[in-house]
């Protein structure tokens, strides 16, 4: 397992998110980053090599996970694991599992009664993601389809 430290980002950690921007699918946007970090119930955890200070922009970030607390009138609060990313050079070394387990700890501390993540079987990383979530204690729960609406305005 890669020796890593996990840093829970807060509203003043936008520079850390930008330092880890190569881990995200698209370039990190300053406005969106600030909004995410300031929003109550939004969580972003960064994994850095243990030899580096995780709360510093000089750190070598190797992974991240984001979670959002979901509230509903007829359900207890749950954590949605929104996205997990691990640098390709550090995959299959326990980084993803450590991030997911850290998000579970955050979820429990926030009073969430569970955590869930949608997966797309057509995604090239589907099997690796499924293995990571299983290794972090997740159980599969039926079949799911994801429907989306997108607009540019």
CORCORNOR-V713732 format. One record per residue. N is the residue number from 1. RES is the residue in three letters. SS is DSSP state (h for helix, s for strand, l for the rest). PHI is phi as a letter, one per 30 degrees, with the letter a starting at -180 (NA if undefined). OMEGA is omega in degrees with one decimal (NA if undefined). Layout:
N;RES;SS;PHI;OMEGA
N;RES;SS;PHI;OMEGA
This chain:
1;UNK;l;NA;176.4
2;UNK;l;d;178.5
3;UNK;l;d;-178.0
4;UNK;s;b;169.6
5;UNK;s;c;-178.0
6;UNK;s;c;178.1
7;UNK;s;c;174.6
8;UNK;s;d;-177.0
9;UNK;l;d;175.5
10;UNK;l;b;-176.6
11;UNK;l;e;-178.8
12;UNK;l;c;-174.4
13;UNK;l;c;-179.6
14;UNK;h;e;-179.7
15;UNK;h;d;177.6
16;UNK;h;d;179.4
17;UNK;h;d;178.2
18;UNK;h;d;177.1
19;UNK;h;d;179.9
20;UNK;l;c;-170.8
21;UNK;h;d;179.1
22;UNK;h;d;179.0
23;UNK;h;d;-175.4
24;UNK;l;d;-179.2
25;UNK;l;d;-176.2
26;UNK;l;b;177.7
27;UNK;l;e;179.9
28;UNK;l;d;179.7
29;UNK;l;c;-176.1
30;UNK;h;d;-178.4
31;UNK;h;d;-179.2
32;UNK;h;d;178.1
33;UNK;h;d;179.3
34;UNK;h;e;-179.4
35;UNK;h;d;179.7
36;UNK;h;d;-176.2
37;UNK;h;d;-179.2
38;UNK;h;d;-175.0
39;UNK;l;d;177.0
40;UNK;l;d;179.0
41;UNK;l;i;176.1
42;UNK;s;c;-174.6
43;UNK;s;b;175.0
44;UNK;s;b;179.0
45;UNK;s;c;178.1
46;UNK;s;c;174.0
47;UNK;s;c;177.6
48;UNK;s;b;174.0
49;UNK;s;e;-174.4
50;UNK;l;d;179.9
51;UNK;l;d;-178.0
52;UNK;l;c;175.9
53;UNK;l;d;-173.6
54;UNK;l;d;-178.7
55;UNK;l;c;-176.8
56;UNK;l;b;178.6
57;UNK;l;d;177.1
58;UNK;l;d;-177.9
59;UNK;l;d;173.6
60;UNK;l;c;-178.4
61;UNK;s;d;-176.5
62;UNK;s;b;178.3
63;UNK;s;a;176.4
64;UNK;s;a;170.5
65;UNK;s;b;174.8
66;UNK;s;b;177.5
67;UNK;s;b;180.0
68;UNK;s;b;176.7
69;UNK;s;d;-178.4
70;UNK;s;c;179.2
71;UNK;s;c;178.8
72;UNK;s;a;-175.5
73;UNK;l;e;-176.3
74;UNK;l;c;-180.0
75;UNK;s;b;172.9
76;UNK;s;d;179.1
77;UNK;s;d;178.3
78;UNK;s;b;175.3
79;UNK;s;c;171.5
80;UNK;s;c;172.5
81;UNK;s;d;-171.6
82;UNK;s;d;-179.3
83;UNK;s;a;175.9
84;UNK;s;b;177.1
85;UNK;s;b;177.6
86;UNK;s;b;178.3
87;UNK;l;e;-174.9
88;UNK;h;e;178.8
89;UNK;h;d;-176.0
90;UNK;h;b;177.8
91;UNK;l;d;179.7
92;UNK;l;i;178.0
93;UNK;l;b;177.0
94;UNK;l;j;-178.9
95;UNK;h;d;179.7
96;UNK;h;d;178.6
97;UNK;h;d;179.6
98;UNK;h;d;178.5
99;UNK;h;d;179.8
100;UNK;h;d;178.6
101;UNK;h;d;177.0
102;UNK;h;d;177.4
103;UNK;h;d;174.5
104;UNK;h;e;178.8
105;UNK;h;d;177.4
106;UNK;h;d;-178.9
107;UNK;h;d;178.9
108;UNK;h;d;178.9
109;UNK;h;d;-179.8
110;UNK;l;d;179.4
111;UNK;l;i;177.7
112;UNK;l;d;-179.7
113;UNK;l;c;179.6
114;UNK;l;a;178.9
115;UNK;s;b;179.9
116;UNK;s;b;-179.2
117;UNK;l;b;173.5
118;UNK;l;d;177.8
119;UNK;l;b;178.7
120;UNK;l;c;-179.1
121;UNK;l;e;179.2
122;UNK;l;d;179.7
123;UNK;l;d;-179.2
124;UNK;l;d;-178.9
125;UNK;l;c;-174.9
126;UNK;h;e;-176.9
127;UNK;h;d;178.0
128;UNK;h;d;178.9
129;UNK;h;d;179.3
130;UNK;h;e;178.5
131;UNK;h;d;178.8
132;UNK;h;d;-177.9
133;UNK;h;d;176.0
134;UNK;h;d;-177.7
135;UNK;h;d;178.1
136;UNK;l;c;173.2
137;UNK;l;j;-179.8
138;UNK;l;d;174.4
139;UNK;l;c;177.4
140;UNK;l;d;-174.9
141;UNK;l;b;175.2
142;UNK;l;i;177.5
143;UNK;l;c;-179.7
144;UNK;l;b;172.3
145;UNK;l;b;178.1
146;UNK;l;c;175.2
147;UNK;l;c;-176.4
148;UNK;l;b;170.8
149;UNK;l;c;177.1
150;UNK;l;b;176.4
151;UNK;l;b;-176.6
152;UNK;l;c;-179.2
153;UNK;l;d;NA
